[in-house]
Amino acid sequence: MASVYVATGIAADMYLLSLADYDRVYGGPRAKKTDAWSRSPISVARYEMDTEVRHIRIGFRQINWWSLSSFAARFWRLLLLD
């Protein structure tokens, strides 16, 4: 089983499919050490039409959380100063 997790600021998508189907349909003609899961509108529509791809989307609602820009700024400040 292959799983792909993609998170954005508003939602997370989890895709599940067999490794055989992934390699056959999305893996490309040559074996690679790493693969990319395209998020282009054409690719997303293709995944949605593929009956072998299971997909769930979980939406995020920020209530009392850091904004992405402030979190990233703090993260880099900590990383560079420590």
Steps between C-alpha positions, in 0.01 A plus 500: 500500500624847412386803696543865415436777752474860378433788739419861422401785726130408478484121454685171487449235233583131546515278194528119519562259215688178437869522412431307180241757388722788604794366299283408201298823479701775672855374543635579156701283260814466719554407863606796718619538858228756567176589324290815501124509541380780277244747636420662167127533422535244219671248729250548783211445255676184379530366857133574563398303190726203586286239681816341646599817688337546841490862612400681818523874571514645849437874533682721750344777700739716699361604835798594714808414293801675358476637150721318253720806444558562871565129562751485215675815624531355852618166365776653289604736780534205740680289242750769408566632850537168681 
